[in-house]
Amino acid sequence: MLKLSYKLRMPEEEIKRLSLEEFDEEYYGNFFGMFSLEANGCIFGHVEEDPTEIDFDIYEEWVLTWFSMMNDAVDELYRYGYSAVKVIEEMLSWLEFIESEEGLITIRYVSANDDENKTIPGRALADVIKIYWSADRIPLNLFYEEVRGKTEEILDYIYKLNPDLFGSRYMLYHLIKKHRQNIETVRWSELDI
């Protein structure tokens, strides 16, 4: 089982009223909210069904940044068979995506002392200190479909509420670009089989 979940903090009415200038200058083309990844019963992050303001304060994340990083992981898995995504605001924490055998991946939430402070394509993390959890035998295509589907869902939601925000020069722009690239990468990868 694999599932991405999210909740945006900003209510729909505020998103509808948000100007592109405000979205880019105050929010850097991003939205605060909750984000989680569940893999075979192991959970990273937290999403409440009916969150309160206190829940958002405790579990607040840059939601579009997480979707951007999940799209990076998809791309890097297809290209290199490996990706490590730096957990935002956690000094030594990473999510690793490892092709374990043809068409299957392992997702690990780990602590590692690595010099990088961003997504790492193609090389294993240096000095893994602790493995918090590991979820094995997840179909790569299931991971791709979940990332693709949830990315489309959040993009459609934003566009429906306020299409002007798609003029963003920041995170939303980069997420749209990565999402389109992944659709092409996977399409060409499947043609090579």
Contacts in CASP RR format, 6 or more apart in sequence:
PFRMAT RR
TARGET T0000
AUTHOR 0000-0000-0000
METHOD contacts of the structure
MODEL  1
MLKLSYKLRMPEEEIKRLSLEEFDEEYYGNFFGMFSLEANGCIFGHVEED
PTEIDFDIYEEWVLTWFSMMNDAVDELYRYGYSAVKVIEEMLSWLEFIES
EEGLITIRYVSANDDENKTIPGRALADVIKIYWSADRIPLNLFYEEVRGK
TEEILDYIYKLNPDLFGSRYMLYHLIKKHRQNIETVRWSELDI
1 38 0 8 1.000
1 39 0 8 1.000
1 40 0 8 1.000
1 41 0 8 1.000
2 37 0 8 1.000
2 38 0 8 1.000
2 39 0 8 1.000
2 40 0 8 1.000
2 138 0 8 1.000
2 142 0 8 1.000
2 143 0 8 1.000
2 146 0 8 1.000
3 37 0 8 1.000
3 38 0 8 1.000
3 146 0 8 1.000
4 35 0 8 1.000
4 36 0 8 1.000
4 37 0 8 1.000
4 38 0 8 1.000
4 70 0 8 1.000
4 146 0 8 1.000
4 147 0 8 1.000
4 150 0 8 1.000
5 34 0 8 1.000
5 35 0 8 1.000
5 36 0 8 1.000
5 38 0 8 1.000
5 47 0 8 1.000
6 33 0 8 1.000
6 34 0 8 1.000
6 35 0 8 1.000
6 36 0 8 1.000
6 47 0 8 1.000
6 63 0 8 1.000
6 66 0 8 1.000
6 67 0 8 1.000
6 150 0 8 1.000
6 154 0 8 1.000
7 33 0 8 1.000
7 34 0 8 1.000
7 47 0 8 1.000
7 48 0 8 1.000
7 51 0 8 1.000
8 15 0 8 1.000
8 31 0 8 1.000
8 32 0 8 1.000
8 33 0 8 1.000
8 63 0 8 1.000
9 31 0 8 1.000
9 32 0 8 1.000
9 33 0 8 1.000
9 34 0 8 1.000
9 56 0 8 1.000
9 60 0 8 1.000
10 18 0 8 1.000
10 31 0 8 1.000
10 32 0 8 1.000
12 161 0 8 1.000
15 31 0 8 1.000
15 158 0 8 1.000
15 161 0 8 1.000
15 162 0 8 1.000
15 165 0 8 1.000
16 161 0 8 1.000
16 162 0 8 1.000
18 162 0 8 1.000
18 165 0 8 1.000
19 164 0 8 1.000
20 164 0 8 1.000
20 165 0 8 1.000
20 167 0 8 1.000
20 168 0 8 1.000
23 29 0 8 1.000
23 165 0 8 1.000
23 168 0 8 1.000
23 172 0 8 1.000
24 168 0 8 1.000
24 169 0 8 1.000
24 170 0 8 1.000
28 170 0 8 1.000
28 171 0 8 1.000
29 64 0 8 1.000
29 165 0 8 1.000
29 168 0 8 1.000
29 169 0 8 1.000
29 170 0 8 1.000
29 171 0 8 1.000
29 172 0 8 1.000
29 173 0 8 1.000
30 62 0 8 1.000
30 63 0 8 1.000
30 64 0 8 1.000
30 65 0 8 1.000
30 170 0 8 1.000
30 171 0 8 1.000
30 172 0 8 1.000
31 62 0 8 1.000
31 63 0 8 1.000
31 64 0 8 1.000
31 158 0 8 1.000
32 56 0 8 1.000
32 60 0 8 1.000
32 61 0 8 1.000
32 62 0 8 1.000
32 63 0 8 1.000
33 56 0 8 1.000
33 59 0 8 1.000
33 60 0 8 1.000
33 61 0 8 1.000
33 62 0 8 1.000
33 63 0 8 1.000
34 45 0 8 1.000
34 46 0 8 1.000
34 47 0 8 1.000
34 48 0 8 1.000
34 51 0 8 1.000
34 55 0 8 1.000
34 56 0 8 1.000
34 59 0 8 1.000
34 60 0 8 1.000
34 61 0 8 1.000
34 63 0 8 1.000
35 45 0 8 1.000
35 47 0 8 1.000
35 61 0 8 1.000
35 63 0 8 1.000
35 66 0 8 1.000
35 67 0 8 1.000
36 43 0 8 1.000
36 44 0 8 1.000
36 45 0 8 1.000
36 46 0 8 1.000
36 47 0 8 1.000
37 43 0 8 1.000
37 44 0 8 1.000
37 45 0 8 1.000
37 70 0 8 1.000
37 95 0 8 1.000
37 107 0 8 1.000
38 44 0 8 1.000
39 107 0 8 1.000
39 135 0 8 1.000
39 138 0 8 1.000
40 135 0 8 1.000
40 136 0 8 1.000
40 137 0 8 1.000
40 138 0 8 1.000
41 135 0 8 1.000
42 107 0 8 1.000
42 109 0 8 1.000
42 133 0 8 1.000
42 134 0 8 1.000
42 135 0 8 1.000
44 87 0 8 1.000
44 95 0 8 1.000
44 109 0 8 1.000
44 133 0 8 1.000
45 59 0 8 1.000
45 61 0 8 1.000
46 58 0 8 1.000
46 59 0 8 1.000
47 59 0 8 1.000
48 55 0 8 1.000
48 59 0 8 1.000
51 59 0 8 1.000
61 88 0 8 1.000
62 88 0 8 1.000
62 171 0 8 1.000
63 154 0 8 1.000
64 154 0 8 1.000
64 171 0 8 1.000
64 172 0 8 1.000
64 175 0 8 1.000
65 88 0 8 1.000
65 171 0 8 1.000
66 88 0 8 1.000
67 147 0 8 1.000
67 150 0 8 1.000
67 151 0 8 1.000
67 154 0 8 1.000
67 175 0 8 1.000
68 171 0 8 1.000
68 174 0 8 1.000
68 175 0 8 1.000
68 178 0 8 1.000
69 85 0 8 1.000
69 119 0 8 1.000
70 85 0 8 1.000
70 147 0 8 1.000
70 151 0 8 1.000
71 147 0 8 1.000
71 151 0 8 1.000
71 175 0 8 1.000
71 178 0 8 1.000
71 179 0 8 1.000
71 181 0 8 1.000
71 182 0 8 1.000
72 83 0 8 1.000
72 85 0 8 1.000
72 119 0 8 1.000
72 121 0 8 1.000
72 178 0 8 1.000
73 83 0 8 1.000
73 85 0 8 1.000
73 95 0 8 1.000
73 97 0 8 1.000
73 119 0 8 1.000
73 143 0 8 1.000
73 147 0 8 1.000
74 143 0 8 1.000
74 144 0 8 1.000
74 147 0 8 1.000
74 148 0 8 1.000
74 182 0 8 1.000
74 185 0 8 1.000
74 186 0 8 1.000
75 83 0 8 1.000
75 121 0 8 1.000
75 178 0 8 1.000
75 181 0 8 1.000
75 182 0 8 1.000
75 185 0 8 1.000
76 82 0 8 1.000
76 83 0 8 1.000
76 97 0 8 1.000
76 119 0 8 1.000
76 121 0 8 1.000
76 122 0 8 1.000
77 83 0 8 1.000
77 97 0 8 1.000
77 99 0 8 1.000
77 105 0 8 1.000
77 140 0 8 1.000
77 143 0 8 1.000
78 140 0 8 1.000
78 144 0 8 1.000
78 185 0 8 1.000
78 186 0 8 1.000
78 189 0 8 1.000
79 121 0 8 1.000
79 122 0 8 1.000
79 185 0 8 1.000
80 121 0 8 1.000
80 122 0 8 1.000
81 98 0 8 1.000
81 99 0 8 1.000
81 122 0 8 1.000
82 96 0 8 1.000
82 97 0 8 1.000
82 98 0 8 1.000
82 99 0 8 1.000
82 121 0 8 1.000
82 122 0 8 1.000
82 123 0 8 1.000
82 124 0 8 1.000
83 96 0 8 1.000
83 97 0 8 1.000
83 119 0 8 1.000
83 120 0 8 1.000
83 121 0 8 1.000
83 122 0 8 1.000
84 94 0 8 1.000
84 95 0 8 1.000
84 96 0 8 1.000
84 97 0 8 1.000
84 112 0 8 1.000
84 114 0 8 1.000
84 116 0 8 1.000
84 119 0 8 1.000
84 120 0 8 1.000
84 124 0 8 1.000
84 125 0 8 1.000
85 94 0 8 1.000
85 95 0 8 1.000
85 96 0 8 1.000
85 97 0 8 1.000
85 119 0 8 1.000
86 93 0 8 1.000
86 94 0 8 1.000
86 116 0 8 1.000
86 117 0 8 1.000
86 118 0 8 1.000
86 119 0 8 1.000
86 120 0 8 1.000
87 93 0 8 1.000
87 94 0 8 1.000
87 95 0 8 1.000
92 111 0 8 1.000
92 112 0 8 1.000
92 113 0 8 1.000
92 129 0 8 1.000
93 109 0 8 1.000
93 110 0 8 1.000
93 111 0 8 1.000
93 132 0 8 1.000
94 109 0 8 1.000
94 110 0 8 1.000
94 111 0 8 1.000
94 112 0 8 1.000
94 114 0 8 1.000
94 125 0 8 1.000
95 107 0 8 1.000
95 108 0 8 1.000
95 109 0 8 1.000
95 110 0 8 1.000
96 106 0 8 1.000
96 107 0 8 1.000
96 108 0 8 1.000
96 109 0 8 1.000
96 110 0 8 1.000
96 125 0 8 1.000
97 105 0 8 1.000
97 106 0 8 1.000
97 107 0 8 1.000
97 143 0 8 1.000
98 105 0 8 1.000
98 106 0 8 1.000
98 107 0 8 1.000
98 108 0 8 1.000
99 105 0 8 1.000
99 140 0 8 1.000
100 106 0 8 1.000
100 136 0 8 1.000
100 137 0 8 1.000
103 139 0 8 1.000
103 140 0 8 1.000
103 141 0 8 1.000
104 136 0 8 1.000
104 137 0 8 1.000
104 138 0 8 1.000
104 139 0 8 1.000
104 140 0 8 1.000
105 138 0 8 1.000
105 139 0 8 1.000
105 140 0 8 1.000
105 143 0 8 1.000
106 134 0 8 1.000
106 135 0 8 1.000
106 136 0 8 1.000
106 137 0 8 1.000
106 138 0 8 1.000
107 134 0 8 1.000
107 135 0 8 1.000
107 138 0 8 1.000
107 143 0 8 1.000
108 131 0 8 1.000
108 133 0 8 1.000
108 134 0 8 1.000
108 135 0 8 1.000
109 131 0 8 1.000
109 132 0 8 1.000
109 133 0 8 1.000
109 134 0 8 1.000
110 125 0 8 1.000
110 128 0 8 1.000
110 129 0 8 1.000
110 130 0 8 1.000
110 131 0 8 1.000
110 132 0 8 1.000
111 128 0 8 1.000
111 129 0 8 1.000
111 130 0 8 1.000
111 132 0 8 1.000
112 125 0 8 1.000
112 126 0 8 1.000
112 127 0 8 1.000
112 128 0 8 1.000
112 129 0 8 1.000
113 126 0 8 1.000
113 127 0 8 1.000
113 129 0 8 1.000
114 120 0 8 1.000
114 125 0 8 1.000
114 126 0 8 1.000
114 127 0 8 1.000
115 126 0 8 1.000
144 182 0 8 1.000
144 186 0 8 1.000
147 182 0 8 1.000
148 179 0 8 1.000
148 182 0 8 1.000
148 183 0 8 1.000
148 186 0 8 1.000
151 175 0 8 1.000
151 179 0 8 1.000
152 179 0 8 1.000
155 175 0 8 1.000
155 176 0 8 1.000
155 179 0 8 1.000
158 165 0 8 1.000
158 166 0 8 1.000
158 172 0 8 1.000
159 165 0 8 1.000
159 166 0 8 1.000
165 172 0 8 1.000
166 172 0 8 1.000
166 176 0 8 1.000
167 173 0 8 1.000
END
